[in-house]
């Protein structure tokens, strides 16, 4: 008999933003993956921070994966930067890996934020 796969409920599914938290199966490490999709704008930035900060209470390693991003603005990038720098001071490891369209990659690179968005560890 095959197990049915249950679809995971997102932590956030509002304001054009969908976020899933996927804890590691390894019991020896406190690590999770956070998948982010949608519109990463000022409307979602504070909402995102309010909902994602409690995740850090349970994990020492948090990997953010940005995929299917429709648009992004500086406020959301600043939110990610804040998470990386704030939690680095608490010995947490935060990585960000973004799968962006060529147009969004170009904008991020021209803005000087490629080191933050493209698979990096704490600043």
Secondary structure, 3 states (H helix, E strand, C coil): CCCCCCCCCCCEEECCEEEEEEECCCCCCCEEEEEEEEEECHHHHHHHHHHHHHHHHCCCEEEEEEEEEEEECHHHHHHHHHHHHHHHCCCCEEEEEECCCHHHHHHHHHHCCHHHHCCECCC
